[in-house]
């Protein structure tokens, strides 16, 4: 089990009002190169099947990381925060609906 303290860092000073999300991902082995290239974070644990737990911090309101995350498709799964999990579900449902017409 990992502690969110291990993933925390002082990314912003006290005067910055951006909301920072700590995101926990379960990543498939084939996503490793892209995850390490596109995101700044830490591999917290590697499992027997070589999938891994990854933790990163991102500015909630920025879009690049979100697009990069969605672009990884089913090779990564967001575990936390729940608000992000729900946002991804809603966005994917909306995208899928466009193609079901």
Buried (B, 14 or more C-beta within 10 A) or exposed (E): EEEEEEBEEEEEEEEEEEEBBBBBBBBBEEBBEBBEEBBEBBEBEEEEEEBBBBBBBBBBEEEEBBEBBEEBEEBBBBBBBEEBBEEBEEEEEEEEEEEEE
